[in-house]
């Protein structure tokens, strides 16, 4: 589908995201740079939700280890990078559920 000429150079207005930190580009030369990825401006709060899920599982006497979930030190939280313009009140529960799903999936597949 062709993009009409009048729509080709329209500026995109970002309301809830910031450009991805430059350090990620310097650390990993394979990091994509055909476009500048964005991350949610409240990435830290979203990441804290992942840690909250892990803490809740420990308190509930989760048996086995807690495999790697949505938290990634280099690229940021999975939900914060996948939905950088998402509303925070929707990204928070999605992060919690995603973290639980990653951990639960690891337990079922790999026996963590």
Residue pairs with C-beta under 8 A, 6 or more apart in sequence:
14 38
14 84
14 85
15 85
16 40
16 41
16 42
16 84
16 85
16 86
16 87
16 88
17 38
17 39
17 40
17 41
17 84
17 85
18 38
18 39
18 40
18 41
19 36
19 37
19 38
19 39
20 36
20 37
20 38
20 39
20 75
20 76
20 81
21 39
21 76
24 31
24 74
24 75
25 31
25 33
27 74
28 74
31 75
37 81
37 84
38 81
38 84
38 85
39 76
39 80
39 81
39 84
40 46
40 77
40 79
40 80
40 81
40 83
40 84
40 85
40 86
40 88
40 91
42 80
42 88
42 91
43 76
43 77
43 80
45 88
45 92
46 77
46 79
46 80
46 88
46 91
46 92
46 95
47 71
47 76
47 77
47 80
49 92
49 95
49 96
49 99
50 69
50 70
50 71
50 77
50 95
50 96
50 99
51 71
52 96
53 69
53 95
53 96
53 99
53 100
53 103
54 66
54 69
54 99
54 103
57 66
57 100
57 103
58 66
62 103
64 107
64 111
64 112
65 112
66 103
66 112
67 102
67 103
67 106
67 107
67 110
67 112
68 102
68 106
69 78
69 98
69 99
69 102
69 103
70 77
70 78
70 79
70 95
70 98
70 99
70 102
71 77
71 99
72 78
75 81
77 95
78 95
78 98
79 86
79 91
79 94
79 95
79 98
80 91
80 95
83 91
83 94
86 94
103 112
106 112
